[in-house]
Amino acid sequence: GRNGYRGSQDTIFVERSLDGGSSWVTTAEMPGNTRSLVFDPVLPGRVYLGAYLINAFYVSSDGGVSFVQRAHSSLRGIKTIAPDPSGIWLADAGGLYRSVDAGVSLKQVLPGRMNSVLVDPRDSRHVVAVGQNSVFVSFDGSSFVEVPDVSSEQLSAIAAGRDGTLYLGSIAFSGSSKGVLRSVNGGRSWTVFGGPAVERGVEALLVSTDGRTLYAGTVSGSVHRRSLG
């Protein structure tokens, strides 16, 4: 998903590449601004696209060629969509939401601004939601326990290693950020892992498919990597 404009309107352009990224073709466009595009783990043709400047998100059943809008007045801006075999979790500026019918209906699970949500790829009952300064952890896919005051900085993205280690980005609004935090117990506690020594901090995280490298995208627009062994 690429953010741009159609005239003066904020527009999401969905693009697809069939040659490993050498060339891209726009397959769909719709109003809004996106920060999340994910595939359903059970139905490969289903794609979820979060929207940030409208009270809605989008669902495709044909691999991203066309999308249906799911409008909900309670939504304030989706940061992340995390699918699991039973449904989807939405980290929204208005709270954490759950849908088990591809977004036709939503249930608020947690109030307050949520910046990210992750479903453990090894156990879909293990869900971690990221608030402004706290983390919320569930081990049964329904009830959450707050881990308060994880950082005085604003928390951002979360990623999981192949061994279950969790990595959490943080953003400072003045000076240098702590960069990345790490949890080795499913999110119950966190320690500073370090990270790019840059102003403001980390906005995006990704663990490579082989589990050996952590990539961190910063607020300033740079990308850093760190070996995980």
N, C-alpha and C positions, 0 to 999 in steps of 0.2 A: 504494500500500500504506500502510495506517495501522496503527500499533501501539496496542494497547489491552489490555483484559482481558475474559475470559469467566469470570465468577466470580473465582477467584484465579489463573487460568492466563493467562500471557502469550499473546496472540492477535494474529495478523495479520488485518486486515480489508482485503480487496481491494474497492475502490470504483471505479465507472465513471460518467462523465458524458457525456451525449449533447447537452448544450446549452452547451458552452463553459465548463463549470465552475460554472454557476449552481446546479445541483442534482446530487446524487450518490446512487447506489444501490449498496448492498453486494451483490457478486456471489459472493463466496466468503470463507471464514474458515478458518484453520488455526493450529496451535500454533506459537509462536515469536515472533520480533521481526525486522523486516526493515529493511534499509538500501539495498536495490537491487531495482528492477523494470525489466526491459528487454524489448524486442521483438526477435525474431529478424529479421535483415535480409533473409533469403531466404524464410522462411515467416511471413507477417504474422500468422497466427493463433496462432503459438507465442510464449508469454510465459515468461520466467524470473524467478523470485522468490527472492532470497536470504534465508536465515534466520540469525539470530545467536544464539539461545539454545538451539538444538538442533543435532545433527550431521546436518543435511540441508538441502536446498533444494527448491523446487517448480517444476514445469513444467506449463504449460497448452498444449493444442493447439486450444482453441476460443476464443481471444481473451480469456482470463481469467475465463470463466464457471466452469470447474472446474479443479482442479489435482491432479497426481499427485506424491507425495512421493518424492524421491530421497535416500535415507539412506546416509551413508557415515561410518563410525566415525572416519576420519582428519580429518574436518572439525571445526574448533574455533569457527567463527563467521565467516560470509561478510560482508565489507564491500562488495564490488562484484562484479558479473558483467558481463563485456564480451563480447558476441557478435561473431562474424565469419562470413563465408560458409561456413566449414568446421566451426565448432563454437563453444565458449565458453571463456573464461578466467575463473577464479574467484580473486579476492584474498581469502584466508582468514587468520584468525589463526594458522593452522598452516602456511601456505605459499601458493605460487602453483600452481594446479591447471589442468589442461586436460582437456576432454571433447570428443569428436567424435561422440558418440551421444546427445546431449540429456541427458547426466548419468547414463546407465545405468552407465557406468564412468568413473573418474577416474584421471589420472596426475599425480603431483606433479612439477612442473618446477623449482621453487625452494623451499628450506626457509626457515623463519623467518616472522615475522609480516609480512603484507602488508596495507596499508591501502587500496590502490586499484589498478586496472589499467585501461589504456586501449588500444584498438585504433585506429590512425590511420585515419580515414574515407577517406583518399586512397590508402592502401596497407595492406591487412590484414596484411601481413608485418611491419609496423612495430608492435611492441607495447612498451608501457612499463609496468612494474610498480613500485609505490611501497612501499618498506619503511618502517621506523621513521625512519631517518636517511639511507638510501641509495636510489638509483633503479637499476633494472635495465632495460636496453634491448636489444631484439632487432630486427634488420632483416631476418631471414629466417623469423621466426615459430617458431623452435625454440631457437636458442642465444642466451643472454643474457650481456651484459657489465655488471658492476656499476660504477656511478658512485658511489664512496663519499663519505661525509661531505658530502652536499649541504647539510645544515643541522644545526646543533646542536639545533634544535627538532624536535618530532615532525612528520613529514610526513603529509599527509592526502589530500585529493582532488586529482585531476588533470583537466584539460580541454584540448581542442585548438581553436585558431582555424582559420578557413577557409584561412588561408595556411600552416598547418602549425606555427605557434608554439604551444608548450606552456606551460600555466600550472599551478602547483603550490601548493597551500595548505600552511601550516605553523601549528603550534599551540605556544604557549609555556605552561608550567605555572606561571610566575610573571612578572609584568610584561607589557609589550606585546610582541606577536609581530611578526616580519618581515612577516607577512601573506601575500603572494603572491610566488613565485619564477617566473622566466620562462626558457625555453630556445628559442633560434632555430636550433638544430642537431640537432633530433630527440631531445633529452634527453642529449646527450653532456656538456654543461656548463650551469650555471644561474647566474643573477644575480638579485639582489633587484629585484622589480618594484614593491614597495610594496603598500599596501593599507589596509584600514580600521585606523585608529589606535584599536584596542579591546583590552581585556584578553584574553589567551589566544590569539586568532587565528581562522583561517579553517578551516571544517570541510567546506564544500561549494562547488563552483565550476561555473559554467555559462556558455558563450559563446552569445549569441543566434544565432538561425538566419541572420541577415544578417551575422553576424561583426563587428558594430560595437560590441557592448557585452559586458563581462565582469561577471557577477553573482557576488558572494561572500557565502555564508552563514556567519555567525560562530558560535562556540561559545556566545556570550551570547544568541543567538536573533535577531539583527538581520540584515538583508540590505542589502548595499551594491552599487553599480554604478560601473563606470568605462568611459569611452569608449575604444575601441580604434582610433578614427579612421575 
